[in-house]
Each structure stands twice: as structure tokens, then as C-alpha cells.
Amino acid sequence: MDKTFREKEWLRQVAEGDESAFKALFDAYWDHIYTVAYCLTKSVLPAEDMVQEIFLKIWLGREQLKAIEQFENYLFIVARNHIYTALKKEHLEHRLRQPVLDWLEGQRDTPEQQLLFKESHQLVQQAISRLTPQQQLIYRMTREQGLSHDQVAARLNISANTVRNHIVNSLKIIREYLRDHASPIVLILALLQML
């Protein structure tokens, strides 16, 4: 079967919600997008996360796929924009985070700092306890064990998209809890612990 015809058929099927066609599209292009993301981030986990996020965007906007003539070009544009935005956000977060880390370094091992870290850790744990059992499990596997979304998906026999959705929802719940229960400095420390 001609590659262009096969791809158009996949796009039509994905636009109609066919998950197996989406998986075929994902498998066909995952490596291209991962390579670009890895070259720009120089790190496996962020590159994997970016690829998952890019394909999640494709899935969420699947209705428009029927009108796409050159999927490879479309995917490249979506990937380029997403990676650029993610890197820009990471740079901004680093610039905002660095003064706090510098201050913490200057306060190392003081009783005040130990108390702040203990309080922030407790708040994060309280926030995590508000998650559903499945969200808690997935959050701990990705954040505490350092597993990728694909690794978690394989171990739990669920899709990587399901893992991603659980993480997005978990982070939202945790951040809202922290905003409601933490003083500004404890909130900053708690959010730093989540990174």
C-alpha cells in the first residue's frame, strides 16, 4: 500500500476516534519526534514527556486531521511549537527557581530551613493523599521512582495517554491543595519538591 494513501487512511480513522489507527500513526512517527526532542533537551525523560504531550495534542485535535495533506509537515510544526514553548517555560522556571535555590543554599541546615522543608514535605504528602488510589500510584511511580509514562503504562497495563491524564489531573489537585494550605515560602518549597 502506498505510504501517502496509508497515512491518509490513518488520519481519517484517527479523526473518527480510532485508537488503533492512532497507535499506528504514533508508532510510525514517534522516533522522529523523540529524536528532535532529545537533541534539544539532551535528556531522555523530558524528551519522552514531550513526545507524549505532542501526540496527546494530536489526539485531542484529531477532528482536523482529515483536512491535513502532509501529516509529516503538520506534525513537525506541532512538535516544533510545543518543544519551543516547553523549553521557553523551562528556562523561565529555572530563572525564577534559581534565586530561591540560592537562598536555600545560604540557609543550609538552619533550624528554620529544616522546619520549612518538613512543613512543605508534609503538605505535599497531604496533597498526594487526596488523590485517588490510582492517581497516587501513578504519581509515585513517575515522580518518586522516576519511571517514564511508557514504563508505568506497561507495568499497569494501561495506555500512556491514561498515565499522562492521571499525572495532569494529579498535579492540578496537588497545586490547588498547596495554594489553599501553604504560606508563600512553604508553597515555593513544596512546588520545588514536585519538580
TORLODREN-551896 format. One record per residue (C-alpha): residue number from 1; z, x, y; residue in three letters. Coordinates in pm, 1 decimal, always signed. Example, Ala and Ser with C-alpha at 12.3 -4.5 7.8 and 13.67 -1.06 7.14 Angstrom:
+-----+----------+----------+----------+--------+
| num |        z |        x |        y | residu |
+-----+----------+----------+----------+--------+
|   1 |   +780.0 |  +1230.0 |   -450.0 |    ALA |
|   2 |   +714.0 |  +1367.0 |   -106.0 |    SER |
+-----+----------+----------+----------+--------+
//
This chain:
+-----+----------+----------+----------+--------+
| num |        z |        x |        y | residu |
+-----+----------+----------+----------+--------+
|   1 |     +0.0 |     +0.0 |     +0.0 |    MET |
|   2 |    -91.4 |   +127.2 |   +347.1 |    ASP |
|   3 |   +214.5 |   +261.5 |   +535.6 |    LYS |
|   4 |   +136.8 |    +61.6 |   +850.1 |    THR |
|   5 |    +93.8 |   -261.0 |   +653.8 |    PHE |
|   6 |   +413.7 |   -199.7 |   +454.2 |    ARG |
|   7 |   +605.7 |   -128.3 |   +775.2 |    GLU |
|   8 |   +472.4 |   -443.7 |   +946.6 |    LYS |
|   9 |   +579.1 |   -643.9 |   +642.7 |    GLU |
|  10 |   +928.7 |   -489.0 |   +655.5 |    TRP |
|  11 |   +954.0 |   -570.2 |  +1027.0 |    LEU |
|  12 |   +852.0 |   -930.7 |   +965.3 |    ARG |
|  13 |  +1105.4 |   -962.8 |   +682.5 |    GLN |
|  14 |  +1384.5 |   -795.9 |   +881.6 |    VAL |
|  15 |  +1312.7 |  -1024.7 |  +1178.3 |    ALA |
|  16 |  +1372.5 |  -1315.1 |   +939.1 |    GLU |
|  17 |  +1706.4 |  -1164.2 |   +826.8 |    GLY |
|  18 |  +1601.7 |   -995.7 |   +501.3 |    ASP |
|  19 |  +1869.7 |   -732.3 |   +433.4 |    GLU |
|  20 |  +1675.7 |   -560.4 |   +153.5 |    SER |
|  21 |  +1381.5 |   -502.9 |   +389.6 |    ALA |
|  22 |  +1626.3 |   -369.2 |   +649.3 |    PHE |
|  23 |  +1765.4 |   -128.1 |   +390.1 |    LYS |
|  24 |  +1412.1 |    -11.2 |   +309.9 |    ALA |
|  25 |  +1347.2 |    +48.0 |   +681.8 |    LEU |
|  26 |  +1682.4 |   +223.4 |   +715.4 |    PHE |
|  27 |  +1611.3 |   +447.9 |   +415.1 |    ASP |
|  28 |  +1263.6 |   +532.2 |   +545.8 |    ALA |
|  29 |  +1382.2 |   +639.8 |   +892.3 |    TYR |
|  30 |  +1747.6 |   +739.0 |   +852.9 |    TRP |
|  31 |  +1671.5 |  +1107.4 |   +807.1 |    ASP |
|  32 |  +1453.1 |  +1128.9 |  +1121.5 |    HIS |
|  33 |  +1720.3 |   +976.1 |  +1344.8 |    ILE |
|  34 |  +2003.6 |  +1171.2 |  +1180.3 |    TYR |
|  35 |  +1818.2 |  +1498.9 |  +1236.9 |    THR |
|  36 |  +1777.2 |  +1426.6 |  +1608.2 |    VAL |
|  37 |  +2139.5 |  +1312.3 |  +1643.9 |    ALA |
|  38 |  +2268.5 |  +1615.6 |  +1453.4 |    TYR |
|  39 |  +2061.6 |  +1858.1 |  +1661.5 |    CYS |
|  40 |  +2209.5 |  +1710.7 |  +1978.7 |    LEU |
|  41 |  +2572.3 |  +1674.1 |  +1862.5 |    THR |
|  42 |  +2594.6 |  +1971.1 |  +1622.6 |    LYS |
|  43 |  +2840.1 |  +1765.6 |  +1418.6 |    SER |
|  44 |  +2798.4 |  +1558.0 |  +1102.8 |    VAL |
|  45 |  +3037.6 |  +1267.6 |  +1171.1 |    LEU |
|  46 |  +2921.7 |  +1187.6 |  +1526.5 |    PRO |
|  47 |  +2559.0 |  +1213.0 |  +1412.1 |    ALA |
|  48 |  +2623.3 |   +974.3 |  +1121.4 |    GLU |
|  49 |  +2805.7 |   +732.5 |  +1351.6 |    ASP |
|  50 |  +2516.9 |   +740.5 |  +1598.6 |    MET |
|  51 |  +2263.9 |   +663.3 |  +1326.3 |    VAL |
|  52 |  +2476.7 |   +368.5 |  +1208.8 |    GLN |
|  53 |  +2507.7 |   +240.3 |  +1566.8 |    GLU |
|  54 |  +2133.3 |   +274.8 |  +1630.2 |    ILE |
|  55 |  +2042.4 |    +80.7 |  +1317.9 |    PHE |
|  56 |  +2309.0 |   -175.9 |  +1397.9 |    LEU |
|  57 |  +2133.2 |   -228.1 |  +1733.2 |    LYS |
|  58 |  +1802.5 |   -268.2 |  +1548.6 |    ILE |
|  59 |  +1959.1 |   -526.3 |  +1315.9 |    TRP |
|  60 |  +2126.3 |   -719.6 |  +1597.4 |    LEU |
|  61 |  +1796.1 |   -733.2 |  +1789.2 |    GLY |
|  62 |  +1586.4 |   -797.8 |  +1478.1 |    ARG |
|  63 |  +1414.9 |  -1111.2 |  +1613.9 |    GLU |
|  64 |  +1199.2 |   -896.7 |  +1841.6 |    GLN |
|  65 |  +1075.3 |   -673.3 |  +1556.2 |    LEU |
|  66 |   +778.5 |   -899.9 |  +1478.0 |    LYS |
|  67 |   +621.7 |   -803.1 |  +1812.2 |    ALA |
|  68 |   +661.1 |   -425.8 |  +1757.2 |    ILE |
|  69 |   +330.2 |   -248.5 |  +1696.8 |    GLU |
|  70 |   +459.1 |   +107.2 |  +1640.7 |    GLN |
|  71 |   +808.8 |    +92.7 |  +1490.5 |    PHE |
|  72 |   +847.7 |   +470.5 |  +1488.0 |    GLU |
|  73 |   +794.6 |   +482.9 |  +1865.1 |    ASN |
|  74 |  +1024.7 |   +184.4 |  +1920.2 |    TYR |
|  75 |  +1295.4 |   +340.5 |  +1702.5 |    LEU |
|  76 |  +1262.4 |   +671.7 |  +1885.1 |    PHE |
|  77 |  +1314.3 |   +500.9 |  +2222.9 |    ILE |
|  78 |  +1617.4 |   +305.0 |  +2098.1 |    VAL |
|  79 |  +1760.9 |   +622.8 |  +1941.6 |    ALA |
|  80 |  +1691.6 |   +837.2 |  +2247.8 |    ARG |
|  81 |  +1858.5 |   +587.1 |  +2479.9 |    ASN |
|  82 |  +2157.8 |   +539.1 |  +2252.1 |    HIS |
|  83 |  +2214.1 |   +912.0 |  +2194.3 |    ILE |
|  84 |  +2177.7 |   +986.2 |  +2566.2 |    TYR |
|  85 |  +2430.6 |   +713.6 |  +2654.5 |    THR |
|  86 |  +2673.5 |   +829.0 |  +2382.7 |    ALA |
|  87 |  +2654.8 |  +1193.3 |  +2494.2 |    LEU |
|  88 |  +2699.9 |  +1093.8 |  +2858.3 |    LYS |
|  89 |  +3003.0 |   +882.9 |  +2764.7 |    LYS |
|  90 |  +3146.4 |  +1168.0 |  +2555.7 |    GLU |
|  91 |  +3101.1 |  +1408.9 |  +2847.1 |    HIS |
|  92 |  +3276.2 |  +1166.4 |  +3083.6 |    LEU |
|  93 |  +3559.4 |  +1106.5 |  +2834.8 |    GLU |
|  94 |  +3601.6 |  +1483.2 |  +2795.5 |    HIS |
|  95 |  +3618.9 |  +1528.7 |  +3174.6 |    ARG |
|  96 |  +3878.7 |  +1251.6 |  +3201.3 |    LEU |
|  97 |  +4072.0 |  +1369.2 |  +2895.5 |    ARG |
|  98 |  +4091.8 |  +1738.0 |  +2988.4 |    GLN |
|  99 |  +4342.3 |  +1705.3 |  +3277.8 |    PRO |
| 100 |  +4574.0 |  +1504.3 |  +3051.1 |    VAL |
| 101 |  +4544.0 |  +1764.6 |  +2775.6 |    LEU |
| 102 |  +4611.1 |  +2041.7 |  +3029.0 |    ASP |
| 103 |  +4922.3 |  +1858.1 |  +3149.7 |    TRP |
| 104 |  +5040.3 |  +1808.5 |  +2792.9 |    LEU |
| 105 |  +4988.3 |  +2178.0 |  +2722.6 |    GLU |
| 106 |  +5212.2 |  +2257.7 |  +3019.1 |    GLY |
| 107 |  +5477.2 |  +2018.6 |  +2887.6 |    GLN |
| 108 |  +5470.1 |  +2151.9 |  +2533.2 |    ARG |
| 109 |  +5782.0 |  +2096.6 |  +2326.6 |    ASP |
| 110 |  +5987.8 |  +1948.4 |  +2605.9 |    THR |
| 111 |  +6220.3 |  +1663.9 |  +2504.0 |    PRO |
| 112 |  +6025.5 |  +1434.8 |  +2740.8 |    GLU |
| 113 |  +5694.7 |  +1515.9 |  +2572.6 |    GLN |
| 114 |  +5840.1 |  +1469.5 |  +2223.8 |    GLN |
| 115 |  +5975.3 |  +1130.5 |  +2327.5 |    LEU |
| 116 |  +5638.9 |  +1027.2 |  +2477.9 |    LEU |
| 117 |  +5449.9 |  +1134.3 |  +2165.0 |    PHE |
| 118 |  +5696.0 |   +949.7 |  +1941.8 |    LYS |
| 119 |  +5665.8 |   +634.7 |  +2152.4 |    GLU |
| 120 |  +5286.0 |   +649.7 |  +2161.1 |    SER |
| 121 |  +5266.5 |   +712.4 |  +1784.9 |    HIS |
| 122 |  +5494.4 |   +414.1 |  +1717.8 |    GLN |
| 123 |  +5283.7 |   +190.6 |  +1941.3 |    LEU |
| 124 |  +4962.7 |   +293.6 |  +1763.7 |    VAL |
| 125 |  +5126.2 |   +220.1 |  +1427.2 |    GLN |
| 126 |  +5247.3 |   -119.2 |  +1553.4 |    GLN |
| 127 |  +4895.0 |   -197.9 |  +1673.8 |    ALA |
| 128 |  +4747.1 |    -95.3 |  +1337.2 |    ILE |
| 129 |  +4997.8 |   -321.6 |  +1158.9 |    SER |
| 130 |  +4843.4 |   -618.6 |  +1344.7 |    ARG |
| 131 |  +4508.4 |   -560.1 |  +1171.1 |    LEU |
| 132 |  +4410.2 |   -745.3 |   +855.8 |    THR |
| 133 |  +4475.3 |   -550.3 |   +531.3 |    PRO |
| 134 |  +4100.7 |   -474.6 |   +501.6 |    GLN |
| 135 |  +4080.3 |   -354.2 |   +863.3 |    GLN |
| 136 |  +4389.0 |   -135.9 |   +814.7 |    GLN |
| 137 |  +4243.9 |    +20.5 |   +501.6 |    LEU |
| 138 |  +3907.5 |    +94.2 |   +663.4 |    ILE |
| 139 |  +4065.6 |   +219.6 |   +986.9 |    TYR |
| 140 |  +4292.7 |   +460.6 |   +797.4 |    ARG |
| 141 |  +4008.8 |   +582.9 |   +573.9 |    MET |
| 142 |  +3788.2 |   +667.5 |   +873.1 |    THR |
| 143 |  +4049.6 |   +786.0 |  +1122.7 |    ARG |
| 144 |  +4318.1 |   +942.9 |   +906.0 |    GLU |
| 145 |  +4115.1 |  +1060.9 |   +606.5 |    GLN |
| 146 |  +3806.0 |  +1147.6 |   +812.9 |    GLY |
| 147 |  +3562.4 |   +962.4 |   +584.6 |    LEU |
| 148 |  +3221.4 |   +858.7 |   +715.2 |    SER |
| 149 |  +3119.1 |   +493.2 |   +724.9 |    HIS |
| 150 |  +2889.0 |   +552.4 |   +427.3 |    ASP |
| 151 |  +3169.5 |   +712.9 |   +224.9 |    GLN |
| 152 |  +3404.6 |   +423.1 |   +297.8 |    VAL |
| 153 |  +3129.4 |   +173.6 |   +214.5 |    ALA |
| 154 |  +3064.6 |   +344.8 |   -120.2 |    ALA |
| 155 |  +3434.0 |   +357.5 |   -211.0 |    ARG |
| 156 |  +3497.8 |     -6.0 |   -119.1 |    LEU |
| 157 |  +3161.7 |   -134.7 |   -245.4 |    ASN |
| 158 |  +3069.5 |   -291.2 |    +90.0 |    ILE |
| 159 |  +2787.2 |   -222.5 |   +334.5 |    SER |
| 160 |  +2811.8 |    +47.0 |   +601.5 |    ALA |
| 161 |  +2746.6 |   -226.8 |   +859.0 |    ASN |
| 162 |  +3056.3 |   -410.9 |   +736.2 |    THR |
| 163 |  +3257.9 |    -90.7 |   +775.0 |    VAL |
| 164 |  +3120.8 |    -45.9 |  +1126.2 |    ARG |
| 165 |  +3206.0 |   -404.4 |  +1221.8 |    ASN |
| 166 |  +3562.7 |   -363.1 |  +1092.3 |    HIS |
| 167 |  +3605.9 |    -42.6 |  +1296.7 |    ILE |
| 168 |  +3470.1 |   -201.6 |  +1615.5 |    VAL |
| 169 |  +3699.5 |   -504.4 |  +1574.8 |    ASN |
| 170 |  +3999.5 |   -287.2 |  +1481.9 |    SER |
| 171 |  +3959.6 |    -64.2 |  +1786.7 |    LEU |
| 172 |  +3935.4 |   -368.2 |  +2011.1 |    LYS |
| 173 |  +4256.9 |   -516.9 |  +1867.8 |    ILE |
| 174 |  +4440.4 |   -182.7 |  +1891.4 |    ILE |
| 175 |  +4330.3 |   -116.9 |  +2250.9 |    ARG |
| 176 |  +4430.3 |   -468.5 |  +2361.5 |    GLU |
| 177 |  +4771.6 |   -428.7 |  +2198.0 |    TYR |
| 178 |  +4824.9 |    -89.9 |  +2362.9 |    LEU |
| 179 |  +4718.3 |   -219.6 |  +2704.9 |    ARG |
| 180 |  +4972.2 |   -501.7 |  +2675.3 |    ASP |
| 181 |  +5262.6 |   -289.4 |  +2545.9 |    HIS |
| 182 |  +5236.1 |    +65.1 |  +2682.4 |    ALA |
| 183 |  +5322.3 |   +232.5 |  +3010.0 |    SER |
| 184 |  +5024.2 |   +418.6 |  +3166.1 |    PRO |
| 185 |  +5117.8 |   +765.0 |  +3031.6 |    ILE |
| 186 |  +5204.7 |   +628.9 |  +2685.2 |    VAL |
| 187 |  +4877.2 |   +433.9 |  +2685.4 |    LEU |
| 188 |  +4681.7 |   +753.8 |  +2759.5 |    ILE |
| 189 |  +4864.2 |   +943.4 |  +2483.6 |    LEU |
| 190 |  +4810.3 |   +658.5 |  +2237.6 |    ALA |
| 191 |  +4438.5 |   +637.4 |  +2317.2 |    LEU |
| 192 |  +4407.2 |  +1015.6 |  +2278.2 |    LEU |
| 193 |  +4566.3 |   +987.2 |  +1932.3 |    GLN |
| 194 |  +4299.0 |   +734.9 |  +1832.7 |    MET |
| 195 |  +4006.5 |   +969.3 |  +1913.5 |    LEU |
+-----+----------+----------+----------+--------+
//
